[in-house]
Amino acid sequence: MKALEPAEFEDAAAGYRATRDLVSGAKDILEQRIAGRMQADLEGEAASAALKQLRELWQNFH
């Protein structure tokens, strides 16, 4: 226990938070901008398949 450096854990936590924020922003862009625009502008089987794939992708961001 004496060898543990609290600063290392703080740095790791800061990196985790930064990554989480980045991924959250990317997920929001996929959900709101890209998928929303696709739903408004496209129709048909190909559009439905593309939207399904986008939904699967943003589920991975969880």
LUMKOLVEX-305936 format. One record per residue (C-alpha): residue in three letters; chain; z, x, y. Coordinates in steps of 0.02 Angstrom, whole numbers, plus 50000, padded with zeros to 5 digits. Layout:
aa | ch | up | east | north
ALA | A | Z | X | Y .
...
//
This chain:
aa | ch | up | east | north
MET | A | 50000 | 50000 | 50000 .
LYS | A | 50032 | 50145 | 50117 .
ALA | A | 49849 | 50197 | 50105 .
LEU | A | 49786 | 50031 | 50173 .
GLU | A | 49714 | 50039 | 50347 .
PRO | A | 49729 | 49871 | 50438 .
ALA | A | 49590 | 49922 | 50559 .
GLU | A | 49467 | 49928 | 50414 .
PHE | A | 49505 | 49748 | 50372 .
GLU | A | 49490 | 49698 | 50554 .
ASP | A | 49320 | 49782 | 50564 .
ALA | A | 49263 | 49695 | 50405 .
ALA | A | 49324 | 49527 | 50472 .
ALA | A | 49230 | 49555 | 50636 .
GLY | A | 49072 | 49595 | 50539 .
TYR | A | 49094 | 49440 | 50433 .
ARG | A | 49115 | 49330 | 50587 .
ALA | A | 48960 | 49405 | 50669 .
THR | A | 48858 | 49374 | 50511 .
ARG | A | 48924 | 49197 | 50496 .
ASP | A | 48876 | 49159 | 50677 .
LEU | A | 48702 | 49230 | 50652 .
VAL | A | 48672 | 49129 | 50494 .
SER | A | 48742 | 48973 | 50574 .
GLY | A | 48619 | 48991 | 50717 .
ALA | A | 48474 | 49015 | 50597 .
LYS | A | 48526 | 48861 | 50499 .
ASP | A | 48533 | 48758 | 50659 .
ILE | A | 48358 | 48816 | 50707 .
LEU | A | 48292 | 48767 | 50536 .
GLU | A | 48376 | 48598 | 50538 .
GLN | A | 48348 | 48545 | 50716 .
ARG | A | 48194 | 48631 | 50780 .
ILE | A | 48081 | 48668 | 50633 .
ALA | A | 48122 | 48524 | 50515 .
GLY | A | 48136 | 48399 | 50657 .
ARG | A | 47967 | 48448 | 50724 .
MET | A | 47889 | 48443 | 50552 .
GLN | A | 47956 | 48268 | 50522 .
ALA | A | 47889 | 48208 | 50689 .
ASP | A | 47717 | 48290 | 50677 .
LEU | A | 47671 | 48298 | 50493 .
GLU | A | 47653 | 48175 | 50352 .
GLY | A | 47596 | 48172 | 50171 .
GLU | A | 47647 | 48256 | 50010 .
ALA | A | 47629 | 48434 | 50075 .
ALA | A | 47741 | 48397 | 50225 .
SER | A | 47871 | 48314 | 50112 .
ALA | A | 47869 | 48464 | 49995 .
ALA | A | 47888 | 48585 | 50141 .
LEU | A | 48035 | 48486 | 50210 .
LYS | A | 48116 | 48485 | 50039 .
GLN | A | 48100 | 48674 | 50030 .
LEU | A | 48174 | 48693 | 50205 .
ARG | A | 48322 | 48584 | 50156 .
GLU | A | 48351 | 48692 | 50002 .
LEU | A | 48341 | 48847 | 50111 .
TRP | A | 48469 | 48787 | 50237 .
GLN | A | 48585 | 48734 | 50096 .
ASN | A | 48588 | 48919 | 50049 .
PHE | A | 48662 | 48957 | 50220 .
HIS | A | 48824 | 48873 | 50167 .
//
